[in-house]
Amino acid sequence: MEFIVFLLFGIYFTNFVAGMDRNMNLSDDSLISQQTQIDFLVQKVSELSHTLELQGFEIDDLRKENQDLIQTVSEMKRTHCPSQAVTKDSGNKADINLEGNSARQHPGIIRKERLLVPLPQTTTPLPKENVIAFYAYMSGDFPNPGASHTLIYDTVITNEGNGYHSATGSFIAPQTGFYVFSWTMRLANGEYHRAELVHNHKVMGVAYLYAPTGDHMVSDVVVFHVNQGDDVFVRTQTGANNGDIESGFGGRSSFTGWKLN
């Protein structure tokens, strides 16, 4: 009987100790979690304190700048806003009598200074002979041009300087300078072409378009230096090309350019 009591007491004591261990482990975990949270909060407080310190410095700087601005405005008002009597003078000048404190204290003294009044600026139009610009488009579809074929834009809308020649599709520069050129190509229903801009037989730009279905358009723009007498034109590129080049009310295949002044 005593043995059974002793055995039961041993089992109870063992379970009690195990429970205490579990509670201590839970307490340790809880303490670690709380310490982690405390460390995080301390770090945040430190960061906020640093931010507030920086903002305090910025506020002090802004206050100083504001005071400097107020002082500058006061100086400008004091030096630039006396009683003024303005009389016109020849050309683009005017006389101003400035009656400040000195004049009020000494009525016999009048300060007279010169104020330069700017004349209104006007834009001088360029002489017409210096304007070079052209714009032309295809009056209709260009039938299957194939490869390396110069494209002809036969309908001329603008040709200031007479540099564009509709019979050959070539622009011959009347003057030396930097020019802007742009060309547009319209294709439809399975057509594909590469249209390249050529300057003295040197390719300066290429516009490629494939139109699997329906109408499509592509354009390109280039800027480069051209000497007087150089020719610039658009042609199809060597290689695979297929179909007509479209041009009509639905979209114009065109060629344009102008000189930068």
Beta strands, then each sheet from edge to edge (+ up, - down):
strand 1: 83-88
strand 2: 93-99
strand 3: 111-116
strand 4: 133-137
strand 5: 155-160
strand 6: 164-165
strand 7: 170-172
strand 8: 177-188
strand 9: 191-199
strand 10: 202-211
strand 11: 215-226
strand 12: 231-236
strand 13: 254-259
sheet 1: 1+ 2- 3+
sheet 2: 5+ 4- 13+ 8- 11+
sheet 3: 6+ 7- 12+ 9- 10+
end
